[in-house]
């Protein structure tokens, strides 16, 4: 079975601009904006993003670990077969596609496939 590493870490944000200032001033992280509601960050050791979208548009309540895969549809089927629940179906974003799921304890994670 191929390894599926955590490759991205997403933080929910009520104010993306304020969070960018906060993390840059504290830790020196750099940001790239993808519209007014999303900013990717780098320089933290693990790339990630600040998600300011509404919950209906995919913002989670808690930090979100994002796992990499080479076959998004196959991974979605494996997660469901193992007892996971899909919480956000496959959608596209700049750089790829992903979906969200919960594990048996209710922890929400995401799986992505790069373009």
Phi and psi in degrees as a GROMACS rama.xvg file:
@    title "Ramachandran Plot"
@    xaxis  label "Phi"
@    yaxis  label "Psi"
@TYPE xy
-68.2832  148.539  UNK-2
-71.624  147.195  UNK-3
-129.291  87.8687  UNK-4
-76.8114  155.036  UNK-5
-72.7656  123.657  UNK-6
-121.136  -5.37512  UNK-7
-156.433  149.294  UNK-8
-134.035  120.584  UNK-9
-111.85  132.609  UNK-10
-108.896  130.561  UNK-11
-69.4436  147.609  UNK-12
-142.859  132.877  UNK-13
-86.1335  -16.1303  UNK-14
-151.138  92.8467  UNK-15
-59.7574  -43.7885  UNK-16
-61.3196  -43.4224  UNK-17
-65.6931  -40.0988  UNK-18
-66.3893  -38.546  UNK-19
-59.5526  -47.5576  UNK-20
-60.6466  -44.282  UNK-21
-58.3901  -56.2136  UNK-22
-69.8938  -33.6387  UNK-23
-67.1373  -44.5652  UNK-24
-67.5337  -33.9938  UNK-25
-81.9065  -44.7101  UNK-26
-121.738  -5.32457  UNK-27
75.741  17.9653  UNK-28
-63.9367  148.035  UNK-29
-102.059  154.132  UNK-30
-131.894  148.733  UNK-31
-128.447  120.648  UNK-32
-79.1659  139.77  UNK-33
-125.443  71.3102  UNK-34
87.2011  -178.949  UNK-35
-75.5878  -16.3113  UNK-36
-110.871  9.51663  UNK-37
-150.201  133.751  UNK-38
-137.141  122.749  UNK-39
-80.4194  144.624  UNK-40
-121.089  153.071  UNK-41
-140.413  166.65  UNK-42
90.4678  9.4447  UNK-43
-102.168  -3.53458  UNK-44
101.387  -31.3894  UNK-45
-139.664  122.034  UNK-46
-62.2476  152.901  UNK-47
-162.728  -164.709  UNK-48
-154.157  160.915  UNK-49
-107.52  119  UNK-50
-106.934  110.001  UNK-51
-103.283  10.2692  UNK-52
-67.7198  167.033  UNK-53
-72.0962  158.786  UNK-54
-56.7187  -34.1018  UNK-55
-66.2014  -24.3054  UNK-56
-95.7917  6.83224  UNK-57
115.686  -2.39218  UNK-58
-72.2879  130.125  UNK-59
-86.8755  167.433  UNK-60
-80.6229  -30.1542  UNK-61
-126.455  165.924  UNK-62
-52.8168  147.833  UNK-63
-125.244  118.414  UNK-64
-82.1073  136.508  UNK-65
-116.525  125.197  UNK-66
-104.097  140.702  UNK-67
-89.3493  145.295  UNK-68
-146.806  159.646  UNK-69
-96.641  -9.66179  UNK-70
-142.969  90.8556  UNK-71
-61.2496  -46.5933  UNK-72
-64.0356  -41.5538  UNK-73
-64.9445  -40.131  UNK-74
-65.9786  -39.5642  UNK-75
-58.6659  -44.1114  UNK-76
-64.491  -40.2278  UNK-77
-64.0567  -40.6639  UNK-78
-64.4772  -45.1848  UNK-79
-63.1213  -43.7372  UNK-80
-63.1672  -29.5191  UNK-81
-84.8227  -2.8797  UNK-82
105.983  4.46833  UNK-83
-77.8157  162.892  UNK-84
-123.113  127.292  UNK-85
-74.2082  124.447  UNK-86
-106.006  -21.2261  UNK-87
-145.063  112.607  UNK-88
-61.4077  168.343  UNK-89
-53.2254  131.983  UNK-90
-143.012  159.082  UNK-91
-92.7544  150.803  UNK-92
-145.69  165.488  UNK-93
-58.2158  114.332  UNK-94
107.623  -7.041  UNK-95
165.863  -154.036  UNK-96
-137.342  156.822  UNK-97
-157.742  169.294  UNK-98
-142.317  163.092  UNK-99
-113.179  152.101  UNK-100
-150.336  164.149  UNK-101
-116.071  148.116  UNK-102
-86.8617  179.198  UNK-103
-60.4852  -19.1219  UNK-104
-93.8684  -0.647008  UNK-105
91.1118  4.24555  UNK-106
-70.1823  130.847  UNK-107
-95.9933  132.874  UNK-108
-134.033  173.893  UNK-109
-133.113  155.212  UNK-110
-124.835  133.918  UNK-111
-126.04  155.102  UNK-112
-128.304  123.948  UNK-113
-72.0506  153.806  UNK-114
